[in-house]
Amino acid sequence: MYDRFAAVYDAIYSFKKYDQEVEKLVEIARTRNPQSKTWLDVACGTGAHIEFLRKDFACTGVDLSEALLQVARAKHPDVDYRQGDMRAFDLGKKFDVVSCLFGAMGYMLEQKELALAAARLASHVAPGGVLLIEPFVSKSKFTDGNYNLMTAQTEDMKVARTNTSRIQNGRAEMDFHFLVVNSKGTDHFQEVHTMGLFDHEDYVRALEDAGMTVTVEDEGLMGRGLYIAGHSQP
């Protein structure tokens, strides 16, 4: 997964206003802890948020996809990028801010996996630090049979991506087809992504079980909400 998608990832998501998202995230983090200096972004992808975070924070990125990390490393060779599974990774240190954005926790398929990921994320938050989680589309708002088309271009290619989303066995199954054209010709490939469908209570339970106190901003970065968590006081 993401093996071939990685090469066109930044083009497809060029519509996202990463700079504005980071501005909001930093404001939240600084409000919680004005002295925040270190930031861990889990499921960092190609480092699109780190592109802006690194101006003010010492950043570390973790992602399961080595293909995405290769793109990130090429852009930011000075950033510490690690390959790891959010359910099991252990960097052996803590950070002032830990984030998991753009619905990446949706790749957890069951509540048990969601709880494992929440516990791993929480374990990397320093005392007084903050954990920021942007959820995937909630179970109650996911539309079975939704379909769309996205196009993008860079200096050396044009890309079209189609997506049909369905509910299969209580999970979201998204069938992506990519058409990439450049001076060498046209390439087509497919990726099917399966995502867990959770609601608000599922995220809150997972975070509270990990020892976190949780507040929620309903709008978040792109209308999906944002979970803001810190360690519960003993």
C-alpha positions in Angstrom: 0.0 0.0 0.0 1.2 3.5 -1.0 4.1 1.8 -2.9 3.2 3.5 -6.2 0.8 6.1 -4.7 3.8 7.7 -2.9 5.2 9.2 -6.2 1.9 11.1 -6.8 0.8 11.7 -3.2 1.9 15.3 -2.9 0.3 16.1 -6.3 -3.0 14.6 -5.4 -3.2 16.3 -2.0 -1.8 19.7 -3.2 -5.3 21.2 -2.5 -4.7 20.8 1.3 -3.6 24.0 3.0 -0.9 22.4 5.1 0.5 25.8 6.2 -2.8 26.9 7.6 -3.4 23.5 9.3 0.0 23.7 11.0 -0.7 27.3 12.1 -3.8 26.1 13.9 -2.0 23.0 15.4 0.9 25.1 16.7 -1.5 27.6 18.3 -3.2 24.7 20.2 0.1 23.2 21.2 1.6 26.5 22.4 -1.6 27.3 24.3 -1.1 24.0 26.2 2.6 24.4 26.6 4.3 27.6 25.5 7.7 26.0 25.8 7.0 23.2 23.4 10.1 22.4 21.3 9.8 18.8 20.0 7.2 17.4 17.7 6.5 13.8 16.7 4.2 13.3 13.7 3.0 9.7 13.4 1.7 8.6 10.0 3.7 11.5 8.7 3.5 10.4 5.0 5.6 12.6 2.8 6.3 15.1 5.5 3.8 17.7 4.3 3.0 19.0 7.8 6.6 18.7 8.9 7.5 21.0 6.0 6.1 23.8 8.1 6.5 22.4 11.6 10.3 22.1 11.2 10.6 25.9 11.1 9.8 26.1 14.9 10.2 22.5 16.2 12.7 19.7 16.3 10.6 17.2 14.3 10.5 13.4 14.1 8.3 11.5 11.7 7.1 8.0 11.8 5.2 6.1 9.0 4.5 2.5 8.1 5.2 3.1 4.4 8.9 3.1 3.5 7.9 4.5 0.0 6.3 7.6 1.6 9.3 8.0 3.9 11.7 8.0 0.9 9.8 11.0 -0.5 9.9 12.7 2.9 13.6 12.1 3.4 14.4 13.5 -0.1 12.6 16.7 0.8 13.9 17.1 4.4 17.2 15.2 4.8 17.8 16.9 8.1 14.6 15.4 9.7 14.7 12.2 11.6 12.2 9.9 9.8 11.6 6.4 11.1 9.7 3.4 9.7 7.2 2.1 12.2 3.7 0.7 13.0 1.6 3.0 15.1 0.3 0.0 17.1 3.8 -1.0 18.2 6.5 1.6 17.7 8.8 2.7 20.5 11.3 5.5 19.9 12.5 5.4 23.5 11.8 9.1 24.1 9.0 11.5 24.6 7.9 14.7 22.8 6.2 17.9 23.7 3.7 17.4 20.9 2.6 14.2 19.3 0.2 14.3 16.3 -1.5 11.8 14.1 -3.4 13.6 11.3 -5.5 13.3 8.1 -7.5 10.3 9.4 -4.5 8.0 9.6 -5.9 6.2 12.7 -8.7 5.0 10.5 -6.2 2.3 9.3 -6.9 0.6 12.6 -9.6 -1.9 11.8 -10.9 -2.8 15.2 -11.4 -1.1 18.6 -8.5 -3.2 19.9 -6.1 -1.8 17.3 -7.4 1.7 17.9 -6.6 1.2 21.6 -3.1 -0.1 20.9 -2.4 2.9 18.7 -3.7 5.4 21.2 -1.6 3.8 23.9 1.6 4.0 21.8 0.9 7.6 20.9 0.2 8.5 24.5 3.4 6.8 25.7 5.5 9.2 23.6 3.9 12.4 25.1 6.1 14.2 27.6 4.6 15.4 30.9 2.7 18.6 30.2 2.6 17.7 26.5 -0.3 17.4 24.1 -1.5 14.7 21.7 -3.4 15.8 18.6 -5.5 13.3 16.6 -7.5 14.1 13.5 -9.9 11.2 13.0 -11.1 9.5 9.8 -14.7 10.0 8.7 -16.9 8.8 11.4 -19.1 5.7 11.1 -22.3 7.8 11.2 -21.1 10.1 8.4 -19.5 7.7 6.0 -21.4 7.4 2.8 -21.7 3.9 1.2 -21.4 4.1 -2.6 -19.7 7.6 -2.6 -17.5 8.2 -5.7 -15.3 11.0 -6.9 -12.6 12.1 -9.3 -9.6 14.2 -8.5 -7.0 15.6 -10.9 -3.7 17.3 -10.3 -0.6 18.2 -12.2 3.1 19.1 -11.6 5.8 20.3 -14.0 6.4 16.8 -15.2 3.1 14.8 -14.9 -0.6 14.9 -14.8 -2.6 12.7 -12.5 -6.3 11.5 -12.2 -7.6 9.6 -9.3 -11.0 7.9 -9.0 -12.4 6.5 -5.8 -15.4 4.4 -5.0 -16.1 4.0 -1.3 -18.2 1.1 0.1 -19.0 -0.4 3.5 -17.9 -4.0 3.6 -18.2 -6.1 6.8 -18.6 -2.9 8.8 -15.4 -1.3 7.4 -14.8 1.3 4.8 -13.3 -0.1 1.5 -12.0 2.5 -0.8 -11.1 1.4 -4.3 -8.6 3.9 -5.8 -7.5 3.9 -9.5 -4.7 6.2 -10.7 -3.9 7.4 -14.2 -0.6 9.0 -14.5 0.7 10.6 -17.7 4.1 12.1 -18.5 6.6 12.4 -21.3 7.2 8.7 -21.1 3.6 7.6 -21.6 0.6 6.7 -19.4 0.5 4.4 -16.4 -2.5 3.0 -14.6 -2.5 1.3 -11.1 -5.0 0.5 -8.4 -4.9 0.4 -4.6 -7.7 -0.7 -2.3 -7.5 0.8 1.2 -9.6 -0.7 4.1 -10.3 1.5 7.0 -12.0 1.0 10.4 -15.2 3.0 11.0 -15.4 4.5 14.4 -17.5 7.1 16.1 -16.6 9.8 18.7 -17.1 7.5 21.7 -14.6 5.0 20.3 -11.8 7.5 20.0 -12.5 9.0 23.5 -12.6 5.5 25.1 -9.3 4.5 23.5 -7.6 7.7 24.6 -9.0 7.6 28.2 -7.9 4.0 28.5 -4.4 5.2 27.5 -4.5 7.5 30.5 -5.4 10.7 28.6 -7.9 13.5 29.4 -9.6 14.4 26.1 -11.3 17.5 24.7 -12.7 17.8 21.2 -12.8 20.6 18.7 -15.7 19.8 16.4 -14.4 21.5 13.2 -10.8 20.4 13.4 -8.6 21.0 10.3 -11.0 19.9 7.6 -14.4 19.3 9.2 -13.7 15.9 10.8 -12.9 17.2 14.3 -9.7 17.2 16.3 -9.0 15.3 19.5 -6.8 17.2 22.0 -5.5 15.1 24.8 -3.0 15.3 27.7 -2.0 13.0 30.5 -4.5 12.7 33.3 -3.3 14.1 36.6 -2.5 11.4 39.2 
